[in-house]
Amino acid sequence: GNAFKFLSLIENISYFEAVKLQAQRLGIDLPAKKFSPEEERRRREEKALLKVNELACNFYHDGLTKEARGEVGRKYLAARGITAETIETFKLGCAPEEWDKLLSHLTRQGFSPQQLEAAGLVAKRKNASGFYDRFRGRIMIPINDVFGHAVGFGGRILNSEDENMPKYLNTPETEIFNKRNLLFGLDKSNRIIGSTGTAIVVEGYMD
């Protein structure tokens, strides 16, 4: 076969996905077919959601690794035996305790609260106008698609004394996050799974 066939076998993805992946890596625009107005709207929305999640992932990761507020998260991960290498590999992060840190950070970059809500990163206030960060005071675990794009998050609470908060909180279903079609870590393990024909499936992210 050709280079794309080789890439599809190595990455354990379809031929078309291999073409798309290589184009993304090289910054080449693929020839575009004509889309209906509805399809164009959906494509623009998905592109915006991917960008929002990428920026949120960087925000959480920097909060864990570069800022003083991430100290509690760093101590928790160290106690769980999570190394600095693993933190970088999976781009783990930490959501601050404040109610609107991510909201303020991303709206300053030109995204609307409605776009952040569509990504599952913020929620509407029930008894007042406005929005608030969905994830607060949590270790943040990006959930990637097979191409390595962050499409959602799992958040593990750090203050275990708050019994009113769920231990784990996930991104709700969005245009790009469908739990039935995602397997955490597959973007990093699909190559070895393809070459060995073996996969070990465990329950949780930390497992």
N, C-alpha and C positions, 0 to 999 in steps of 0.2 A: 504493500500500500504506500500511501504518501505520508507527508509529515503530519497531516491532520488525523489520519488513521492511527499513526503512532501515538499521537497525543491523546486520542480518544481511549486507546488501550491503557496507556500509562496512567491517565487520570480517572479511568473507569467512568467515562461520560460518553454521550452520543457523539456521532460525527459532527452534527450541526453545532452542538455545544462546544466541541473542540475548536471549530472555526471561530465561534463567537468569543471564546476565551482568549484565543491567540490575538484576535483583533483588538480586544480590550487591553491586553498586555502591551501591544505595540502602538496603541492610540490610533488605530485605523478604523474609520467609519465603514461599516458594511453597506453595500448597496441596499437601499431601502425600498420596499414595495409600498404601494399606495395604501394608506390606512383610511378607514372611515373616520369621521369626526369623533365618534365614540371611542374607537381604538386609539386615536391620537391622544385623546384626553386621558385614557387609562395609562398609556405609555408615559406621558408627562407626569402623571401622579405617581407612578411607580418609581420613576427616576428621582423625583423629589423625596419620596419616602426613603429610598436608599441613601440619599445624601444626608437627610436628617439623622438617620440611624448611624451613619459613619461619623458625623460630628458629635452625636451623643456618646458614641463609643469612645472617641478621643477625650471628651470632657470627663467621663467617668474614669478612664484609665489615667489621665493626668492627675485627677483628684486623688487617686490611690497612690501613685508612684512619685508625684512631685510636690504635693501640697501637705501642709501640716495636718489638715483635717483628715487625711488618709491614714494617720497613724493607727487609729483603732482598727481599720481594715487590714493594715499590714500585720498588726499583732495577731489578729484573728487567723489570717491565712498562714502565718508562721506556726501558730499553734496547731493548725491542721496539717502541717508538713508540706505546705505549698511553697515551692521554691520561687525565686525571682525569675528563673528561666521559664517556669510554667506560667507565671503571671504575664510575661511578655508573649509567650507562644499563643495563649488564649486571650490575650489583651484584657485581662480581668480589670475591673474598676471598682469604684466606690461612689455611691450616690450620697450627697450631703444630706444633713438632717433638715435643712431649710426647705420651706414649702415651694419656693419658686426659683431656685438657683439655675436649674437647667432651662426653665421657661425663659428667664431673663437673658441667659447666655445665647440661646438660639434665636430669640426674637430680635436681639441686637444684630444678628447676622442676616436678617431679612426674612425669616420664616414667620408665618402667622401662627397664632395659637391653634387655629383650626387644622393646620398642617401637622402640628405636633400631636394634636388629638387623634388625627387620622393614623399617625404612626404608633399610637398607644403610649406615648411618653408623658402626656398630661391628661388630666380629666377636668370636666366642668365642676365648679363648686355647686353643691346642692342647694344651699340656702343663701347664696349671694352670687353676684355676677363675677365673671372671670374664670381663670383656670388655676390648677395647682399641679406640681410634679407628682406623677404616679409613684415613682420610686424615690424613697427617702430613707436614709440611714441603712443602706443595704450594700452588701458586696454584689457587684454587677457582673454577670456572666453573659457576654454576647453570644447569641445564637446565629450561626451563619448558614447561608445556603451553600450548595455544593461548589460555588465559585469563590467562596470566602467572603461574601458580602454580609455584613451584619443586617439581619432582617428583623430581629427581636432581641429581647433580653430576659434572663431569669435573674431575680434579685433575692438574695438570702439575707434576712434581717440580722442586724448586729446586736440590737437591744432585745435580747430574748426575754426580758422581764415584762415586756408589753404584750399581755395575753390577747389583746384585741386585734393585733396585727398578725396576718398569716406568716408562717415561717418562710415560705417561698412565695414570690409573686412573679407571674409571668406576663409578658406582653399579651394583650388580648388579640383576637383574630383581626388581621388587617389585610389590605390588598396584597401584601408581600409576605405576611406571616401566617402560615397555615400549619398548625401543629401536626396534622395528619400527614403532611408531605415533607416533614423535616426530621432529621435525625442529628442530634447534637454531636459535633466532632467529626461528622462524615467528610467535611472538606479537608480535614487533616489526615484521615485514615483511609480514604477510598483507594488510594494507590496500593497500600499494603494489603488491604482486603482483596483487591483485584489480583494481586500477585500470589497471595497465599490461599485464596479461596476460603478464608476463615475470618470470622468476626466474633468478638466477645461483646455482648450487649449487657449493660448494667442499668440500674434504675435511675440514679441521679447524676447531676453534673459533677459533683464532688467525687463520686465513685469513679 
